[in-house]
Each structure stands twice: as structure tokens, then as C-alpha cells.
Amino acid sequence: MQREYTWEAGTLAYLYRQLGFASRAQAKGVAGCLTLLQCWIYDHFPTLRPSRLEPRQLEQREAGTLKWRGISPHLTKKKNTLLLSYYRQTIDSLTPQQVVWTPYGLPPHLSVSIPCIRA
């Protein structure tokens, strides 16, 4: 009997657990697939997105993060502090209208017919 695992669910569960650890007062960092977290943030919070690369069609198995321009990892401490301050202010001033609640398509109650929902 062959058992199959879904790596997506395992990765997501691990990330959630690590974010829980990172939210504790004594935590000094976070572990896990932070690229997954970045993708989720870019999809839900347009004001936090970096600029897009040249628009192109992604291949079926290609990572979604390849469509975003990255931030240089070689920032000075002063620039890092300014960037952190910018993101904190931006997050604190977000309104519900600035959040994309359904980034992957229509909400289920609009895209699934009524008989399917009640079944």
C-alpha cells in the first residue's frame, strides 16, 4: 500500500507553527518557508508588494514569486531600519479596502451554484 503526502499542507502547517513560535515575546527569529509567506502577503496586500517584473506567463510548475522584483539583500543597517519603519507604518494604516480578500478568484458563495452549497 503506497501512502501519499501532500507537501503543500505539510509546509503550510510547519510555517503556521513557526509563526506561532515567532510571535512569542522571547523569540528572536522565525523559521520556515518564508517565501510562501511573502507570496501570501503580496497576493493579499497590494500596498506591500514590490514592483513587478516584466509581465510574462508563468509555467505550470514555476514559483509565483518569480513575478516580483526582489529587494537587495545587501542593505545597510540604516536602510534596513528605514524599510522596517516604512512597513510598520504601512501595515498600521491599512484599511479593509486595501486588502484583497479573495486574490485567487471569486468568493465561493459567488462562484458555486446554490444546489452545490446546500448539498
C-alpha positions as CSV (number, residue, x, y, z in Angstrom):
1,M,0.0,0.0,0.0
2,Q,1.5,3.3,-1.1
3,R,1.0,6.3,1.1
4,E,1.0,9.8,-0.4
5,Y,1.6,13.0,1.4
6,T,0.7,16.5,0.4
7,W,3.9,18.6,0.7
8,E,1.9,21.8,0.4
9,A,-0.2,21.1,3.6
10,G,2.9,19.9,5.5
11,T,4.8,23.1,4.5
12,L,1.9,25.3,5.5
13,A,1.4,23.5,8.8
14,Y,5.1,23.9,9.6
15,L,5.0,27.6,8.7
16,Y,2.0,28.2,10.9
17,R,3.7,26.5,13.8
18,Q,6.9,28.5,13.3
19,L,4.9,31.8,13.1
20,G,3.3,30.8,16.4
21,F,6.8,30.4,18.0
22,A,8.0,33.7,16.4
23,S,5.1,35.6,17.9
24,R,6.3,34.9,21.5
25,A,8.0,37.7,23.3
26,Q,11.3,35.8,23.8
27,A,11.5,34.9,20.1
28,K,14.5,36.2,18.1
29,G,13.6,35.0,14.6
30,V,11.3,32.8,12.5
31,A,11.9,29.6,10.6
32,G,10.0,28.0,7.8
33,C,9.2,28.7,4.2
34,L,9.2,32.5,4.3
35,T,8.9,32.7,0.5
36,L,5.5,31.1,0.9
37,L,4.6,33.8,3.5
38,Q,5.9,36.5,1.1
39,C,3.7,35.3,-1.7
40,W,0.7,35.3,0.5
41,I,1.5,38.8,1.6
42,Y,2.0,40.1,-1.9
43,D,-1.3,38.4,-3.0
44,H,-3.4,39.9,-0.1
45,F,-1.7,43.3,0.5
46,P,-1.0,45.2,-2.8
47,T,0.5,48.2,-0.9
48,L,3.3,45.9,0.4
49,R,4.2,44.4,-3.0
50,P,7.5,45.2,-4.6
51,S,7.3,46.3,-8.3
52,R,6.5,43.6,-10.8
53,L,9.0,42.2,-13.3
54,E,8.2,42.3,-17.0
55,P,4.8,40.6,-17.3
56,R,5.1,37.1,-18.7
57,Q,3.2,33.8,-18.4
58,L,4.5,31.6,-15.6
59,E,5.0,27.9,-16.5
60,Q,2.7,25.5,-14.7
61,R,5.2,24.3,-12.1
62,E,7.0,27.7,-11.8
63,A,7.0,29.5,-8.5
64,G,4.7,32.5,-8.2
65,T,7.4,34.6,-6.6
66,L,9.2,34.8,-9.9
67,K,6.9,37.6,-11.0
68,W,8.1,40.1,-8.3
69,R,11.2,42.2,-8.2
70,G,13.1,41.4,-5.1
71,I,14.7,43.8,-2.6
72,S,18.5,43.7,-2.5
73,P,19.8,41.6,0.5
74,H,22.8,43.9,0.8
75,L,21.1,46.8,2.6
76,T,22.9,48.9,5.2
77,K,21.7,48.8,8.7
78,K,20.3,52.4,8.3
79,K,18.3,51.4,5.2
80,N,17.0,48.3,6.9
81,T,15.8,50.4,9.8
82,L,14.1,52.8,7.4
83,L,12.5,49.9,5.5
84,L,11.2,48.3,8.6
85,S,9.8,51.6,9.8
86,Y,8.1,52.1,6.4
87,Y,6.5,48.6,6.5
88,R,5.3,49.1,10.1
89,Q,3.6,52.4,9.2
90,T,2.0,51.0,6.1
91,I,0.6,48.0,8.0
92,D,-0.7,50.1,10.8
93,S,-2.5,52.4,8.3
94,L,-4.1,49.6,6.2
95,T,-7.9,49.8,5.7
96,P,-10.2,46.9,4.8
97,Q,-10.4,48.3,1.2
98,Q,-6.6,47.9,0.8
99,V,-6.8,44.2,1.4
100,V,-7.5,41.7,-1.4
101,W,-9.8,39.3,0.4
102,T,-10.1,36.8,-2.5
103,P,-6.9,37.0,-4.5
104,Y,-7.3,33.7,-6.3
105,G,-10.8,34.2,-7.8
106,L,-14.4,34.9,-6.9
107,P,-15.6,34.1,-3.3
108,P,-17.1,30.6,-3.1
109,H,-20.6,31.9,-2.4
110,L,-20.5,33.7,-5.8
111,S,-18.8,31.0,-7.9
112,V,-20.6,27.9,-6.7
113,S,-24.2,27.3,-7.6
114,I,-26.7,27.2,-4.8
115,P,-27.6,23.5,-5.1
116,C,-23.9,22.6,-4.7
117,I,-23.6,24.6,-1.5
118,R,-26.7,23.1,0.1
119,A,-25.9,19.5,-0.8
